Amino acid sequence: MAKFSKEEKIILLIIFFAFVSGIFINFFFAYKQQIKEVDLQKDFLKININKSGIDEISKLPGIGFTYAQEIIIYREKYGNFKTKEDIMKVKGIGIKKYEKIKNFITIDE
């Protein structure tokens, strides 16, 4: 087996700890997103995208202030959404974002 110098061992340890840290950081953010989604489901919260304001819409998973603003601008320009899927007509909201929010939105009057 190859022998590593002291410096090489230190570099290998740093790489190993960086890799392990990356795994934990990724896990933390994925877990944080799951908690947010569970909180929304637990409260049986459905956000009416035809009536809600920017603060409510921005609480949707993956939406935030900028996309909430785009949703409201679209709604004001073209009128109420006829189906939940119509939200994908808003700039920047595609199938992936829609899949994240579809269980949390409604268009009910």
C-alpha positions in Angstrom: 0.0 0.0 0.0 1.1 3.5 -0.7 2.3 5.6 2.2 1.0 9.1 2.5 3.0 12.0 3.9 1.6 14.0 6.8 0.5 16.8 4.4 -1.2 14.4 2.1 -3.1 12.8 5.1 -4.2 16.3 6.2 -5.5 17.1 2.7 -7.3 13.8 2.5 -9.0 14.5 5.8 -10.0 18.0 4.7 -11.5 16.6 1.5 -13.3 13.9 3.5 -14.8 16.3 6.0 -15.8 18.7 3.2 -17.6 15.8 1.5 -19.4 14.8 4.8 -20.3 18.4 5.5 -21.8 18.7 2.1 -24.0 15.7 2.7 -25.2 17.1 6.0 -25.9 20.5 4.6 -27.9 19.0 1.7 -29.8 16.9 4.2 -30.6 19.9 6.3 -32.0 22.0 3.5 -34.0 19.1 2.1 -35.4 18.4 5.6 -36.2 22.1 6.1 -38.2 22.1 2.9 -40.1 19.0 4.0 -40.9 20.7 7.3 -42.3 23.7 5.5 -44.5 21.5 3.3 -45.7 19.4 6.2 -46.6 22.6 8.1 -48.7 23.7 5.1 -50.4 20.3 4.9 -51.0 20.1 8.7 -52.8 23.4 8.7 -54.9 22.3 5.7 -53.8 25.6 4.1 -55.0 26.2 0.6 -54.0 29.4 -0.9 -56.5 30.9 -3.3 -54.3 32.2 -6.1 -57.2 34.3 -7.4 -57.8 36.2 -4.2 -54.6 36.0 -2.0 -52.1 38.7 -1.6 -48.4 38.7 -2.0 -47.7 37.6 1.6 -49.9 34.5 1.4 -48.7 33.5 -2.1 -45.1 33.9 -1.2 -45.5 31.2 1.5 -46.0 28.5 -1.2 -43.0 26.1 -1.5 -40.5 27.5 -4.0 -42.4 30.6 -4.8 -41.2 33.5 -2.6 -41.8 37.2 -3.1 -40.7 37.6 -6.7 -42.8 34.8 -8.1 -45.8 35.8 -5.9 -45.5 39.3 -7.4 -45.5 37.8 -10.9 -48.6 35.7 -10.1 -50.4 38.9 -9.0 -49.3 40.9 -12.0 -50.5 38.1 -14.3 -53.8 37.8 -12.5 -54.4 41.6 -12.8 -53.5 41.6 -16.4 -55.4 38.5 -17.6 -58.0 38.0 -14.9 -58.5 35.1 -12.6 -57.0 31.7 -13.2 -59.6 29.3 -14.6 -57.7 26.1 -13.5 -54.9 25.5 -11.1 -52.7 24.5 -14.0 -53.1 28.0 -15.5 -50.5 29.2 -13.0 -47.9 27.7 -15.3 -48.6 30.5 -17.7 -46.9 32.9 -15.3 -43.3 33.6 -16.3 -40.9 31.4 -14.4 -43.4 28.8 -13.1 -43.1 25.6 -15.0 -44.0 22.0 -14.3 -41.5 21.5 -11.5 -42.7 24.5 -9.5 -46.3 23.6 -10.2 -45.7 20.0 -8.9 -44.4 21.5 -5.6 -47.4 23.8 -5.1 -50.4 22.1 -6.7 -51.6 20.6 -3.4 -51.4 23.9 -1.7 -53.3 26.1 -4.2 -56.9 26.5 -5.1 -58.9 28.8 -7.4 -62.3 28.4 -5.6 -64.4 31.4 -5.4 
